[in-house]
Amino acid sequence: MMLNPTTEQTGWRQHIVSTPDVISGKPRIAGTRIPVALVLGYLAAGSAPAQIVAEFPDLTQADIAACLDYARDLADYQVV
């Protein structure tokens, strides 16, 4: 699975948004109604980023990498 590492430089916040009026505030790819959880589910099931982009042409490889960066940040979150 090859992903473009430039997402880390630009940050996932440029790709992922959450607003209460769209899909109940769930995190989604900016400019779409595609939830981050859907993309992560495809990746977890073994889909390659190119397969996901083929199925959802509104997505880019950078969007998919941003979903992984977002998940990594959530997994690294610490309660103080």
N, C-alpha and C positions, 0 to 999 in steps of 0.2 A: 504494500500500500504506500504509494508515493504521494506525499502532500507537500505543498509549497510552504517552506518555513518562514516566508515573509509575514505571515499573519502575526507571529509573535512580535514582530517589529511594529506593525500597525495596530495591534491589539484587537481582541475579539469584540470590543465595544463598538467598533465601526460596522460590525456585521450583524450583531445580535441586539434586538430591542425587546422591550416588554411594555405594553400599554394596556390599561384596563379595558379598553373598548374593542380590542382585537384578540380573538381566541382566549377570552377570559384572563388576559394578562400573562399568559404563558410565554416564556421566552421563545422568540421566533427570529427567523432570518429577516433582516431589515428589507422593507419593500415587498414582502411576501406574507402569506398566511401559513408558511411552512414552519412548524414547531421544531425547535432544537431537538426535542426528545425523539421526533420521527427520524431525523438524520442520524442521531446516535443509535437508534434501534436498527437502522439499516447497516450501520458500521458494525454493530455488535453481532448481527446475523451473518457477517462475512462479506457484505457487499463492498466492492471497491469504489473509491470516490468517483471514478469515471462512470461506473454503472449508475450511481445515484444522480450524477449530473445528466446522464442520458434519460433517466426517468423523470427528473425535475429540471427542465431546461432553464428555469429561472435561477438555479443555484450555480455557484462557481466553486472551483476547488478551494478558493480562499474562504468561502462560506463554510465549507465542510471542515477545513482546518480550524476555523474559528469556533465551531461547535466543540471540537476536541479541546481547544484551549479553554473554553468556557467550563467544560466538565472538569478539566484539571484544576482550574481555580476553585470550583465548588468543592472538589475533593480535598483541596489543601486548606480550606477555610478552618480557622481556629476560633473557638469561643473563648473569650478571656474573662 
